[in-house]
Amino acid sequence: MNIITSLAIYANDNMYRTSVETLSVGAILTIYLFVLFAVLASYAIYAFLLSRIFKKAGVAEWIAWVPFYNNWKMLEIGGQEGIWAVLALIPIVSIVSAVFIYIAQYQIGLKLGKEGWWVVLAIFVPIIWYAILAFDDSKWQDTKPANA
């Protein structure tokens, strides 16, 4: 094999490797953008539904769009300490925090006239729980409003 043939084989091999690498980078970027869009869309849906629940509870609706503060306020209107929203970021403590979040969701369900078993819906399919509470005709039944 002469030098020109060796260079041609080497160049052809590099072109194939470069096109595969470009395709891989493109696929990874596409997946990343899709996941980013899905996360932003799900957060927007969550915040919108939570704002409707906050409106029923007498809390300013804009709070639902602020990360961490929305969970803090949700815990407070559910009768729990808001600090559990921040403590949910700590790995082992997040399990205990989840219990307090579920207790708050149970209390919110009761204050909106739902039965106790509705918390099961909040645990396993929370988006459905938020949607039902946001769009049904239930009224907030608390002696004092949860003003922000």
C-alpha positions as CSV (number, residue, x, y, z in Angstrom):
1,M,0.0,0.0,0.0
2,N,1.4,3.3,-0.9
3,I,1.2,6.6,1.1
4,I,-1.7,8.1,-1.0
5,T,-3.9,5.1,-0.5
6,S,-3.1,5.1,3.3
7,L,-4.0,8.8,3.5
8,A,-7.3,8.2,1.5
9,I,-8.3,5.4,3.9
10,Y,-7.4,7.5,6.9
11,A,-9.4,10.5,5.6
12,N,-12.4,8.4,4.8
13,D,-12.3,6.8,8.3
14,N,-12.2,10.3,9.9
15,M,-15.1,11.6,7.8
16,Y,-17.2,8.6,9.0
17,R,-16.3,9.1,12.6
18,T,-16.9,12.9,12.4
19,S,-20.4,12.3,10.9
20,V,-21.3,9.8,13.6
21,E,-20.0,12.2,16.4
22,T,-22.0,15.0,14.8
23,L,-25.1,12.8,14.7
24,S,-24.6,11.8,18.4
25,V,-24.2,15.4,19.5
26,G,-27.3,16.4,17.6
27,A,-29.3,13.6,19.1
28,I,-28.1,14.5,22.6
29,L,-29.0,18.1,22.1
30,T,-32.4,17.2,20.8
31,I,-33.1,15.0,23.8
32,Y,-31.9,17.7,26.1
33,L,-34.1,20.3,24.5
34,F,-37.1,18.0,24.7
35,V,-36.6,17.3,28.4
36,L,-36.1,21.0,29.1
37,F,-39.3,21.8,27.3
38,A,-41.2,19.0,29.2
39,V,-39.9,20.2,32.6
40,L,-40.8,23.9,31.8
41,A,-44.3,22.9,30.5
42,S,-45.0,20.7,33.5
43,Y,-43.9,23.4,35.9
44,A,-46.1,25.9,34.1
45,I,-49.1,23.6,34.4
46,Y,-48.3,22.9,38.1
47,A,-48.0,26.6,38.9
48,F,-51.2,27.5,37.0
49,L,-53.2,24.9,38.9
50,L,-51.7,25.9,42.2
51,S,-52.5,29.5,41.5
52,R,-56.2,28.6,41.1
53,I,-56.1,26.7,44.5
54,F,-54.4,29.7,46.1
55,K,-57.1,32.0,44.7
56,K,-59.7,29.8,46.5
57,A,-57.7,30.0,49.7
58,G,-57.3,33.7,49.6
59,V,-53.6,33.7,48.9
60,A,-52.0,35.9,46.2
61,E,-51.9,33.9,42.9
62,W,-48.5,35.1,41.9
63,I,-46.9,33.1,44.7
64,A,-47.7,29.9,42.8
65,W,-45.2,30.9,40.2
66,V,-42.2,31.4,42.6
67,P,-40.2,28.2,43.1
68,F,-39.9,27.0,46.7
69,Y,-42.1,29.8,48.0
70,N,-45.1,28.2,46.3
71,N,-44.4,24.9,48.2
72,W,-43.8,26.9,51.4
73,K,-47.1,28.7,51.1
74,M,-48.9,25.4,50.1
75,L,-47.6,23.8,53.3
76,E,-48.7,26.8,55.4
77,I,-52.3,26.8,54.0
78,G,-52.3,23.1,54.8
79,G,-51.5,23.8,58.4
80,Q,-47.8,22.7,58.3
81,E,-44.5,24.6,58.8
82,G,-43.3,26.1,55.5
83,I,-39.6,25.3,56.3
84,W,-40.4,21.7,55.1
85,A,-40.3,23.1,51.5
86,V,-36.6,24.0,51.9
87,L,-35.8,20.9,53.9
88,A,-37.1,18.8,51.0
89,L,-33.8,19.5,49.3
90,I,-31.8,17.5,51.8
91,P,-31.7,13.8,50.7
92,I,-32.8,11.9,53.8
93,V,-34.9,14.7,55.3
94,S,-36.8,14.9,52.0
95,I,-38.7,11.7,53.0
96,V,-39.9,13.3,56.2
97,S,-40.7,16.4,54.3
98,A,-42.8,14.5,51.8
99,V,-44.9,13.2,54.7
100,F,-45.6,16.8,55.8
101,I,-46.4,17.8,52.3
102,Y,-49.0,14.9,52.1
103,I,-50.5,16.0,55.4
104,A,-50.8,19.6,54.0
105,Q,-52.4,18.3,50.9
106,Y,-54.8,16.2,53.0
107,Q,-55.7,19.4,55.0
108,I,-56.2,21.4,51.8
109,G,-58.5,18.8,50.4
110,L,-60.5,18.9,53.6
111,K,-60.7,22.7,53.5
112,L,-62.0,22.4,50.0
113,G,-64.7,20.0,51.0
114,K,-63.1,16.8,49.8
115,E,-63.1,13.5,51.8
116,G,-59.9,12.2,53.4
117,W,-59.2,9.5,50.8
118,W,-58.5,12.3,48.2
119,V,-55.0,12.4,49.6
120,V,-54.3,9.1,47.9
121,L,-55.0,10.9,44.6
122,A,-52.6,13.6,45.7
123,I,-49.8,11.1,46.4
124,F,-50.1,8.9,43.3
125,V,-51.3,11.4,40.6
126,P,-50.8,14.9,42.0
127,I,-51.4,16.7,38.7
128,I,-55.0,15.2,38.6
129,W,-55.5,16.2,42.3
130,Y,-54.4,19.8,41.5
131,A,-56.6,19.9,38.4
132,I,-59.7,18.7,40.2
133,L,-59.2,21.1,43.1
134,A,-58.4,24.0,40.8
135,F,-61.4,23.6,38.5
136,D,-64.2,22.2,40.6
137,D,-66.7,24.5,42.3
138,S,-65.5,23.9,45.8
139,K,-65.2,26.8,48.2
140,W,-62.5,27.3,50.9
141,Q,-63.9,26.3,54.2
142,D,-61.5,27.8,56.7
143,T,-62.4,30.1,59.6
144,K,-59.5,32.5,58.8
145,P,-58.2,33.2,55.3
146,A,-54.7,32.3,54.4
147,N,-53.6,35.8,53.3
148,A,-50.1,36.2,51.9
